[in-house]
Amino acid sequence: MSEKKSTILVVDDQPVNLKVLLSFLESHGFVVRLADTGERAIRSLEVMEPDLILLDVMMPGINGFETCKRIKANKDSADIPIIFMTALDSIEDKINGFDAGGVDYITKPFQKVEVLARVKTHVTLRNRERELQKALADVKELSGFLPICSFCKKIRDDEGYWQQVDKYITEHSDVLFSHGICEHCAEEHYGDILKGVSIEQYRERKK
């Protein structure tokens, strides 16, 4: 199965910039979507979820800073990383961009090598964030109260059946188990074999 391509939404009111970025990013394996105003970019997010947005600052209508704020105000699009593309290079402008919710800047006229490096970096960070969110979601499935038998330590699942702890956790997370034996159980079940052997000596034998 081929790896899913990352999608980049490019927002710029200059057709030349859109054409250059479309061709360049597609040649490096990205799926590219285009919008020429902030309003169109926001509407496009109702039907798609890009992995990254390249957003021009100076545009007719709502500018890039305001577009970014509106994107971040929507819980469905708030997590999408946004890189500003701008000829503005003052500290104040950059602070405004970060305050609006941007994660990075590309200065115009942009260099293709820089664009590719920043895009790859933030797409990778976005993918890692998604993996972390999935891992946390898996952990949350095991949160709360679980009925556990006081004697055999089996867990009662949602359907009322009793299962071994390792089987239950394996079915509800990505955890894998390796089996061993603790010192106390070793003494209880193999006491005759280990008679006269201290806990420390037993640990040394296991190494």
C-alpha positions in Angstrom: 0.0 0.0 0.0 1.4 3.4 -1.0 2.0 6.0 1.7 -0.7 8.7 1.9 0.5 12.0 0.5 0.4 15.1 2.7 -1.9 17.9 1.5 -0.8 21.6 1.4 -3.3 24.4 1.1 -1.6 27.4 -0.6 -3.4 30.8 -0.1 -2.1 33.7 -2.2 -3.7 36.4 -4.3 -0.9 36.3 -6.9 -1.5 33.7 -9.7 2.2 33.5 -10.4 3.0 32.5 -6.9 0.2 29.9 -6.9 1.4 28.4 -10.1 5.0 28.2 -9.0 4.2 26.6 -5.6 1.7 24.2 -7.2 4.2 22.9 -9.6 7.1 22.8 -7.1 5.3 21.1 -4.2 3.6 18.6 -6.5 7.0 17.6 -7.9 8.0 16.7 -4.4 5.1 14.4 -3.7 2.6 16.8 -2.0 -1.1 17.2 -2.9 -1.7 20.9 -3.4 -4.9 22.9 -3.1 -5.2 26.5 -3.9 -7.1 29.6 -2.7 -6.7 33.2 -3.8 -8.4 34.9 -0.8 -8.6 34.3 2.9 -12.4 33.9 2.6 -12.1 31.1 0.0 -9.4 29.4 2.2 -11.7 29.4 5.2 -14.6 28.0 3.1 -12.4 25.3 1.6 -11.6 24.0 5.1 -15.3 23.0 5.5 -14.7 20.2 3.0 -11.0 19.4 3.5 -8.4 19.1 6.2 -4.9 19.9 4.8 -1.8 18.9 6.7 -0.3 22.4 6.4 -1.4 25.9 5.2 1.0 28.3 3.3 -0.7 31.7 3.9 0.1 35.0 2.2 -0.1 38.0 4.6 -1.0 40.8 2.2 -4.2 39.9 0.4 -7.4 41.8 -0.6 -10.3 41.3 1.8 -9.2 39.8 5.0 -5.4 39.7 5.3 -3.4 36.7 6.3 -3.3 37.5 10.0 -7.1 37.8 10.3 -7.5 34.6 8.1 -5.2 32.7 10.5 -7.1 33.9 13.6 -10.4 32.7 12.1 -8.9 29.4 11.2 -7.6 29.0 14.7 -10.9 30.0 16.2 -12.6 27.0 14.6 -12.0 23.8 16.6 -12.2 21.7 13.5 -9.2 23.6 11.9 -7.4 25.0 14.9 -4.7 22.3 14.9 -3.6 22.8 11.3 -0.1 24.4 11.2 0.1 27.7 9.3 3.2 29.2 7.7 3.0 32.8 6.7 4.5 33.9 3.3 5.3 37.6 3.4 7.6 40.4 2.3 7.1 42.0 5.7 10.2 41.3 7.8 9.9 43.5 10.9 10.0 42.0 14.3 6.5 43.5 15.0 5.1 41.8 11.9 6.6 38.5 12.9 5.2 38.8 16.4 1.8 39.6 15.0 2.0 36.4 12.9 2.9 34.2 15.9 0.2 35.9 18.0 -2.4 35.1 15.3 -1.4 31.4 15.5 1.2 30.9 12.8 4.1 28.5 13.4 6.7 29.9 10.9 7.5 32.5 8.3 8.7 32.3 4.7 10.1 35.6 3.4 9.1 36.7 -0.1 10.6 36.5 -2.7 10.8 32.9 -1.4 13.5 30.4 -2.1 12.3 27.0 -3.2 14.8 25.2 -1.0 13.7 27.1 2.1 10.0 26.5 1.2 10.6 22.8 0.9 12.6 22.6 4.1 10.0 24.4 6.2 7.1 22.5 4.7 8.8 19.1 5.4 9.6 20.1 8.9 6.1 21.2 9.9 4.4 18.3 8.1 6.6 15.9 10.0 5.8 17.7 13.3 2.1 17.5 12.4 2.3 13.8 11.7 4.1 13.2 15.0 1.5 15.2 16.9 -1.3 13.1 15.3 0.5 9.9 16.4 0.8 11.3 20.0 -2.9 12.2 20.0 -3.8 8.7 18.9 -1.6 7.2 21.6 -3.2 9.4 24.2 -6.6 8.4 22.9 -5.7 4.7 23.2 -4.6 5.3 26.8 -7.8 7.2 27.6 -9.7 4.0 26.6 -8.2 2.4 29.7 -9.0 5.3 32.1 -11.7 5.2 34.7 -12.8 2.3 36.9 -12.3 -1.3 35.9 -13.9 -4.1 37.9 -11.2 -6.5 38.9 -11.5 -9.8 40.8 -9.9 -9.7 44.2 -8.7 -13.3 43.9 -7.8 -14.1 40.3 -7.3 -10.5 39.2 -9.4 -10.9 36.0 -11.0 -7.8 34.6 -14.7 -7.6 33.7 -15.1 -6.1 30.2 -17.9 -3.8 28.9 -20.0 -6.9 28.0 -19.8 -8.4 31.5 -17.2 -11.1 30.7 -14.2 -11.7 32.8 -10.8 -11.6 31.0 -7.2 -11.9 31.9 -5.6 -8.5 32.5 -3.1 -8.8 29.6 -5.8 -9.9 27.1 -8.0 -7.0 28.0 -5.2 -4.4 27.8 -4.0 -5.9 24.5 -7.5 -5.5 23.0 -7.9 -1.9 24.2 -4.4 -0.5 23.4 -1.3 -1.1 21.3 0.6 -2.5 24.4 2.5 -5.7 23.8 3.3 -8.1 26.7 6.3 -10.2 27.5 6.0 -12.7 30.3 8.3 -13.2 33.2 8.0 -14.1 36.9 8.5 -11.9 39.9 10.7 -13.0 42.8 7.8 -13.6 45.2 6.0 -15.9 42.7 9.2 -17.6 42.0 9.7 -18.4 45.7 6.1 -19.5 46.0 6.0 -21.8 43.0 9.6 -22.9 42.8 10.6 -22.7 46.4 12.2 -26.1 46.5 14.4 -25.4 43.5 15.4 -22.0 44.8 15.9 -23.0 48.4 18.8 -21.2 50.0 19.0 -18.7 47.1 18.5 -15.1 48.1 16.4 -12.5 46.1 19.6 -10.9 45.0 21.1 -14.2 43.8 17.9 -15.0 41.9 18.0 -11.6 40.2 21.6 -12.2 39.2 20.6 -15.6 37.7 17.9 -13.9 35.6 20.4 -11.5 34.0 
